[in-house]
């Protein structure tokens, strides 16, 4: 499809497992963001890429969180040794011109549940 | 740091009526962008309306309009002729000027229910 695609849509992990969440942005979109949305809350910024360069990772909550976008297209958010507090919906968003417009195009999110 | 506050966790409106969702924000910048995003249940978030702070005229998009009060740092969303499909979470968001922090800062959201 033409939208931002995220997989898996749902992931259940046991505490301590590693997980990887994938984001396929809209083709040609140079800006890519990851947000974390806890239940009943607004999205919280995690990290931001411009092409393959990770320009801001100030929102990553700990060194267990790692994101990459090696070829400037698909991005992966990896969470190591998951904890219960990592349970949330992880939203990916892309933009062709975020600097100018501020508009983001969001995927449907990956819902992570850590037991 | 910039903050966005939505003081109404939930709102309800009758179909065809008008509802206003509130948003306030805190910033020391003079140039910035404000947004309202809509998140329907189990669907992706989409942009509803955008306002540039340097524009005095309030933005409108069909049934959606904003009341931007820069001095008061207030940015409310008015939905006219509400429809069942308007039911969703609505998030107010702030973006600083170009060259500054390049991210959207979101409020906690307002859940809008539309009653038939």
Interface residues (C-beta under 8 A of the other chain):
Chain A: X3 X4 X31 X33 X35 X40 X41 X42 X43 X44 X45 X48 X55 X56 X59 X91 X93 X98 X99 X100 X101 X102 X103 X104 X106 X107 X108 X109
Chain B: X4 X6 X33 X35 X42 X43 X44 X45 X46 X47 X50 X91 X95 X98 X101 X102 X103 X104 X105 X106 X107 X108 X109
